[in-house]
């Protein structure tokens, strides 16, 4: 079952993209409140416990930072701290932040993404422009959904999505235009959903390694993905908030609609 045998599950989905005409059509991008690109849910304590363990024991698998992205990573930590300081669930003690679960996290700008990975449920991927595309230059990825950070780091958007059947030339152009056009203070979001047999949060896979077809089809895994541009370095941030819940927690009509689309 992955890094931890005890599944960490949500009680509900914050979004059901297949029930929304906008969300169901790729890329399904919508505007997002600038204060809402990070949020906490009922699985916070369990997810953060797993994030702490992964950062402590498997940092090379879940963290990458190319030198040219160091300044952007520090800026992302600063921007995130601004939001957290407005959040009553977090508190500050000198040079550390107390999380909603009571854990203290030292603020370390020499390791900005590892610090971020211990502060919030979201994973973060940083992209910088290079030639005609944006290239993945850094990430904290504790909860990969069937991909591997070590295989994707340093690749452009088309290279990252190469195995994805739906990511054709037309969609690639549309996504690149989004990355080019997004403005600071005007984040965007989309979401996805897939059935998994294994509810583990940490599920890395290499290209060509097929995700096992879910026989039990008991767990629905959804990512709320946000895009924002940092105001100073202009890097594009791709954030991922992962939700996993048992299908019994999905409203029956929504589950029936999902299964009709994914027989």
C-alpha positions as CSV (number, residue, x, y, z in Angstrom):
1,X,0.0,0.0,0.0
2,X,2.9,2.4,-0.3
3,X,4.9,4.3,2.3
4,X,2.4,3.8,5.1
5,X,0.0,0.9,5.5
6,X,-2.7,3.1,7.1
7,X,-4.7,4.9,4.4
8,X,-5.4,8.6,4.9
9,X,-8.8,9.4,3.5
10,X,-11.0,12.4,3.1
11,X,-14.8,12.4,3.9
12,X,-15.8,14.2,0.8
13,X,-14.5,15.6,-2.5
14,X,-13.9,19.3,-2.7
15,X,-14.7,19.1,-6.4
16,X,-16.3,16.7,-8.9
17,X,-15.0,17.8,-12.3
18,X,-17.0,15.3,-14.3
19,X,-20.3,16.8,-13.0
20,X,-19.3,20.3,-14.3
21,X,-19.4,21.1,-18.1
22,X,-16.4,23.3,-17.7
23,X,-14.4,20.9,-15.5
24,X,-15.2,17.9,-17.7
25,X,-13.6,19.4,-20.8
26,X,-9.8,19.5,-20.9
27,X,-8.0,21.4,-19.7
28,X,-11.0,22.6,-17.5
29,X,-9.4,25.8,-16.3
30,X,-11.2,28.3,-14.1
31,X,-10.3,31.4,-12.2
32,X,-9.4,30.9,-8.5
33,X,-9.6,33.3,-5.5
34,X,-6.0,34.5,-4.9
35,X,-6.5,33.6,-1.2
36,X,-7.7,30.0,-1.9
37,X,-4.8,28.3,-3.7
38,X,-3.8,26.6,-0.5
39,X,-6.4,25.1,1.9
40,X,-6.6,22.6,4.7
41,X,-9.2,19.7,4.9
42,X,-10.2,16.9,7.3
43,X,-7.2,14.8,6.2
44,X,-4.6,17.4,7.2
45,X,-3.1,15.6,10.2
46,X,-2.8,12.3,8.5
47,X,-1.4,13.7,5.3
48,X,1.1,15.9,7.1
49,X,2.3,12.9,9.1
50,X,3.1,11.1,5.9
51,X,4.7,14.2,4.4
52,X,7.0,14.5,7.4
53,X,8.0,10.9,7.1
54,X,8.7,11.1,3.4
55,X,10.8,14.2,3.7
56,X,12.7,12.6,6.6
57,X,13.3,9.2,5.0
58,X,13.1,9.6,1.2
59,X,14.0,13.2,0.3
60,X,15.8,12.3,-3.0
61,X,12.6,10.8,-4.3
62,X,10.2,13.7,-3.5
63,X,12.4,16.8,-3.8
64,X,14.3,18.4,-6.7
65,X,15.7,21.9,-7.1
66,X,17.8,23.0,-10.1
67,X,20.0,26.0,-9.4
68,X,18.2,28.3,-11.7
69,X,15.0,27.9,-9.7
70,X,16.5,28.6,-6.3
71,X,15.3,32.2,-6.2
72,X,11.8,31.2,-7.3
73,X,11.6,28.5,-4.6
74,X,12.4,31.0,-1.9
75,X,9.8,33.4,-3.4
76,X,7.2,30.6,-3.3
77,X,8.0,30.0,0.4
78,X,7.6,33.7,1.1
79,X,4.3,33.9,-0.7
80,X,3.0,30.9,1.1
81,X,4.0,32.3,4.5
82,X,2.0,35.4,3.7
83,X,-1.1,33.3,3.3
84,X,-0.4,31.2,6.3
85,X,0.1,34.2,8.6
86,X,-3.5,35.2,7.7
87,X,-4.7,31.8,8.7
88,X,-5.9,31.5,12.3
89,X,-5.1,27.7,12.3
90,X,-1.4,28.5,12.0
91,X,0.7,30.5,14.6
92,X,4.2,31.9,14.6
93,X,6.8,31.3,17.3
94,X,10.1,33.2,16.5
95,X,11.5,31.5,13.4
96,X,9.1,28.6,13.2
97,X,5.4,28.0,12.3
98,X,3.0,25.9,14.4
99,X,0.8,23.9,12.1
100,X,-2.9,23.2,12.8
101,X,-1.9,19.8,14.1
102,X,0.4,21.3,16.6
103,X,3.7,20.4,14.9
104,X,6.4,23.1,14.8
105,X,8.2,23.6,11.5
106,X,11.4,25.6,11.3
107,X,11.4,28.2,8.5
108,X,14.5,27.4,6.4
109,X,15.0,29.6,3.3
110,X,18.1,27.5,2.4
111,X,15.7,24.5,1.9
112,X,12.5,26.3,0.8
113,X,10.6,23.5,-0.9
114,X,11.4,21.0,1.9
115,X,10.1,23.6,4.4
116,X,6.9,24.0,2.3
117,X,6.4,20.3,2.1
118,X,6.1,20.3,5.9
119,X,3.8,23.3,6.1
120,X,0.8,22.5,3.8
121,X,-0.9,19.6,2.1
122,X,-0.2,20.8,-1.4
123,X,2.7,19.6,-3.5
124,X,4.4,22.2,-5.7
125,X,6.1,22.1,-9.1
126,X,8.0,25.2,-10.4
127,X,8.3,25.9,-14.1
128,X,10.5,28.5,-15.8
129,X,10.4,29.6,-19.5
130,X,13.0,28.1,-21.7
131,X,12.8,28.6,-25.5
132,X,9.2,28.1,-26.6
133,X,8.1,26.1,-23.5
134,X,8.1,26.1,-19.8
135,X,10.4,23.6,-18.1
136,X,10.1,21.9,-14.8
137,X,12.9,23.2,-12.7
138,X,11.9,22.3,-9.1
139,X,9.4,20.4,-7.1
140,X,8.3,19.0,-3.7
141,X,6.2,16.0,-4.7
142,X,5.2,13.8,-1.7
143,X,2.1,12.4,-3.3
144,X,2.8,11.5,-6.9
145,X,-0.1,9.9,-8.8
146,X,1.6,7.4,-11.1
147,X,4.6,9.5,-12.2
148,X,8.2,10.0,-11.0
149,X,9.8,13.3,-10.2
150,X,13.3,12.1,-11.0
151,X,12.1,11.2,-14.5
152,X,10.4,14.5,-15.2
153,X,12.7,17.2,-13.7
154,X,14.3,19.3,-16.3
155,X,11.7,18.4,-19.0
156,X,9.5,20.9,-20.9
157,X,5.7,20.6,-20.6
158,X,5.4,18.4,-23.7
159,X,8.1,16.0,-22.4
160,X,6.4,15.8,-19.0
161,X,3.1,14.8,-20.5
162,X,4.5,12.6,-23.3
163,X,2.8,9.4,-22.1
164,X,-0.6,11.0,-21.5
165,X,-2.8,10.0,-24.4
166,X,-5.1,13.0,-24.1
167,X,-2.2,15.5,-24.2
168,X,-2.1,15.9,-28.0
169,X,-0.6,18.8,-30.0
170,X,-3.7,20.9,-29.7
171,X,-4.0,20.5,-25.9
172,X,-0.2,21.1,-25.5
173,X,-0.6,24.5,-27.4
174,X,-3.5,25.5,-25.2
175,X,-1.7,24.6,-22.0
176,X,1.5,26.5,-23.1
177,X,-0.6,29.6,-23.9
178,X,-2.0,29.4,-20.3
179,X,1.5,29.3,-18.9
180,X,2.5,32.3,-21.0
181,X,-0.6,34.3,-20.2
182,X,-1.2,33.7,-16.5
183,X,-0.7,36.9,-14.4
184,X,0.4,37.4,-10.8
185,X,-2.5,37.6,-8.5
186,X,-4.8,35.8,-10.9
187,X,-4.5,32.1,-10.2
188,X,-6.3,29.4,-12.1
189,X,-7.4,25.9,-11.2
190,X,-8.6,22.6,-12.5
191,X,-9.2,19.2,-11.1
192,X,-9.2,15.5,-12.1
193,X,-10.4,12.2,-10.8
194,X,-9.4,8.6,-11.2
195,X,-10.3,5.2,-9.7
196,X,-7.6,3.5,-7.7
197,X,-7.5,0.1,-6.0
198,X,-4.7,1.3,-3.7
199,X,-5.5,4.3,-1.5
200,X,-1.8,5.1,-0.8
201,X,-0.8,8.7,-1.3
202,X,2.7,8.0,-2.4
203,X,2.4,6.2,-5.7
204,X,5.4,7.0,-8.0
205,X,5.7,5.1,-11.3
206,X,8.1,5.3,-14.2
207,X,7.1,5.9,-17.8
208,X,5.9,2.7,-19.3
209,X,5.1,1.2,-15.9
210,X,1.3,0.7,-16.2
211,X,-0.8,1.5,-13.2
212,X,-2.7,-1.7,-12.3
213,X,-6.3,-1.7,-13.5
214,X,-8.4,-1.2,-10.4
215,X,-10.2,-4.4,-9.7
216,X,-12.0,-3.3,-6.6
217,X,-12.5,0.3,-7.9
218,X,-13.0,1.3,-4.2
219,X,-11.1,4.6,-4.1
220,X,-11.5,7.8,-6.0
221,X,-8.4,9.9,-6.2
222,X,-8.8,13.6,-7.1
223,X,-6.3,16.4,-7.5
224,X,-7.2,20.1,-7.2
225,X,-4.5,21.7,-9.3
226,X,-3.8,25.4,-9.2
227,X,-1.6,27.5,-11.5
228,X,-0.2,30.9,-10.4
229,X,2.6,33.2,-11.4
230,X,5.1,34.5,-8.8
231,X,5.2,38.3,-8.9
232,X,9.0,38.7,-8.7
233,X,10.7,35.8,-10.5
234,X,7.7,35.2,-12.8
235,X,8.0,31.4,-12.3
236,X,4.8,29.5,-12.9
237,X,3.7,27.4,-9.8
238,X,1.7,24.2,-10.3
239,X,0.2,23.1,-7.0
240,X,-1.5,19.8,-6.2
241,X,-3.9,19.1,-3.4
242,X,-4.7,15.4,-3.3
243,X,-8.0,13.9,-2.0
244,X,-8.6,10.2,-1.7
245,X,-11.9,8.8,-0.5
246,X,-13.8,5.5,-0.5
247,X,-16.4,5.4,-3.3
248,X,-19.1,5.0,-0.6
249,X,-18.4,8.6,0.3
250,X,-19.3,9.9,-3.2
251,X,-22.9,10.8,-3.8
252,X,-24.6,7.9,-5.6
253,X,-25.7,10.0,-8.6
254,X,-22.1,11.5,-9.0
255,X,-20.6,8.0,-8.7
256,X,-22.9,6.6,-11.3
257,X,-22.1,9.5,-13.7
258,X,-18.3,8.9,-13.1
259,X,-18.6,5.2,-13.8
260,X,-20.5,5.8,-16.9
261,X,-17.6,7.9,-18.2
262,X,-15.0,5.5,-17.0
263,X,-16.5,2.0,-17.5
